[in-house]
Amino acid sequence: MAKLDEIAELLTEEIKEFENSVSRLEELQAFLMNYKIKPDTTDINFILRRYNDDQKKTIDDQHKLMANVVYYIKKSMTIPKWAIKLFCGLFACIILVMGFSIYKVSQIPEIKQEAYGQGEEKAVGHFRAFFEASPEASELYKKWREPQSKK
């Protein structure tokens, strides 16, 4: 029987503790039922405002960049590829013609010297043939070339 008394005591103690726990839970439930929860969104509002400000700044920057692009596009001029090729071809032709002209102009003194030499050879050859054909003229020419002493 002593064992039964011991078990009964333990059970009564456990029941009292259980009742205490239940009463505490009831008090906690009553407190929670009457407790008003106020949601605090200040941190979220701060983050959203900062994000909104960043987005506005980004959009303003993009509008400025787009305005610059539009300005430069309106200011630019479109040139067809065939016009560029034609211009390059004409420019190359002009450079070639000018280079050839400069080369030819620089050759003029040499051409003059060569022409003078050819003309001199022809003239000397012509006079030799003339003097060989007429010996009297050759004699007169030799006398004429000799310096005359002063009388």
C-alpha positions in Angstrom: 0.0 0.0 0.0 2.8 2.3 0.6 3.5 2.1 -3.0 0.0 3.1 -3.9 0.2 6.1 -1.6 3.4 7.1 -3.2 2.0 6.8 -6.7 -1.1 8.7 -5.6 1.0 11.5 -4.2 3.0 11.7 -7.4 -0.1 11.8 -9.4 -1.7 14.5 -7.3 1.5 16.6 -7.6 1.5 16.1 -11.4 -2.1 17.0 -11.6 -1.5 20.2 -9.6 1.5 21.1 -11.8 -0.7 20.4 -14.9 -3.5 22.6 -13.5 -0.9 25.4 -12.8 0.4 25.0 -16.4 -3.2 25.1 -17.7 -4.0 28.2 -15.7 -0.8 29.9 -16.9 -1.7 29.1 -20.5 -5.2 30.5 -19.9 -3.7 33.7 -18.6 -1.3 33.9 -21.6 -4.2 33.2 -24.0 -6.3 36.0 -22.4 -3.3 38.3 -22.6 -2.7 37.4 -26.3 -6.3 37.8 -27.2 -6.4 41.3 -25.8 -2.9 42.3 -27.1 -3.1 44.7 -30.1 -0.5 44.1 -32.7 0.6 47.2 -34.6 2.6 46.5 -37.8 5.7 48.6 -38.0 6.5 49.3 -41.7 8.9 52.2 -41.1 12.0 50.1 -42.2 10.2 48.9 -45.3 9.0 52.4 -46.1 12.6 53.7 -45.7 13.9 51.0 -48.0 11.2 51.6 -50.6 11.7 55.4 -50.5 15.4 55.0 -51.0 14.8 52.5 -53.9 12.3 55.0 -55.4 14.8 57.8 -55.2 17.5 55.7 -56.8 15.1 54.7 -59.6 14.1 58.4 -60.2 17.8 59.3 -60.4 18.5 56.5 -62.8 15.6 57.4 -65.0 16.6 61.1 -65.0 20.2 60.0 -66.0 18.8 57.8 -68.8 16.6 60.7 -70.0 19.7 63.0 -70.1 21.7 60.4 -72.0 18.8 59.8 -74.4 18.5 63.5 -75.0 22.2 63.7 -75.8 21.9 60.8 -78.2 18.9 62.4 -79.9 20.7 65.7 -80.2 23.8 64.1 -81.8 21.6 62.0 -84.1 19.7 65.1 -85.3 23.0 66.9 -85.7 24.7 64.1 -87.6 24.7 63.7 -91.3 24.3 60.4 -93.2 26.5 59.9 -96.2 25.9 56.9 -98.5 28.7 54.3 -98.9 28.8 54.9 -102.7 29.5 58.6 -102.1 32.4 57.8 -99.7 33.8 55.3 -102.2 33.5 57.9 -105.0 35.2 60.5 -102.9 38.1 58.2 -102.0 38.5 57.2 -105.7 38.6 60.8 -106.9 41.0 61.7 -104.1 43.3 58.8 -105.1 43.1 59.9 -108.7 43.9 63.5 -107.8 46.9 62.4 -105.7 48.2 60.2 -108.6 47.8 63.0 -111.1 49.5 65.6 -108.8 52.3 63.2 -108.1 52.9 62.4 -111.8 52.8 66.2 -112.6 55.3 67.0 -109.9 57.6 64.2 -111.2 57.3 65.5 -114.8 58.0 69.1 -113.6 61.1 67.9 -111.8 62.3 66.2 -115.0 62.2 69.4 -117.1 65.8 70.5 -116.4 67.1 67.1 -117.5 64.9 67.1 -120.6 66.2 70.6 -121.5 69.8 69.5 -121.0 69.2 66.5 -123.2 67.5 68.5 -125.9 70.3 71.1 -125.8 72.9 68.3 -126.2 70.9 66.8 -129.1 70.5 70.2 -130.8 74.2 70.9 -130.4 75.2 67.6 -131.9 72.9 68.2 -134.9 74.2 71.7 -135.4 77.8 70.6 -135.2 77.0 67.6 -137.5 75.3 70.0 -140.0 78.2 72.4 -140.0 80.8 69.6 -140.5 78.7 68.2 -143.4 78.6 71.7 -144.8 82.3 72.4 -144.4 83.1 69.0 -145.9 80.9 69.7 -148.9 82.4 73.1 -149.5 86.1 73.5 -148.6 86.2 77.2 -149.5 83.7 78.0 -146.8 85.8 75.9 -144.4 88.9 78.0 -145.2 86.9 81.3 -144.8 85.6 80.1 -141.5 89.1 79.2 -140.2 90.4 82.7 -141.2 87.5 84.3 -139.5 88.1 82.4 -136.3 91.8 83.3 -136.0 92.4 86.4 -134.0 93.5 89.3 -136.1 96.4 91.4 -134.9 95.8 95.1 -134.6 97.3 97.1 -137.3 
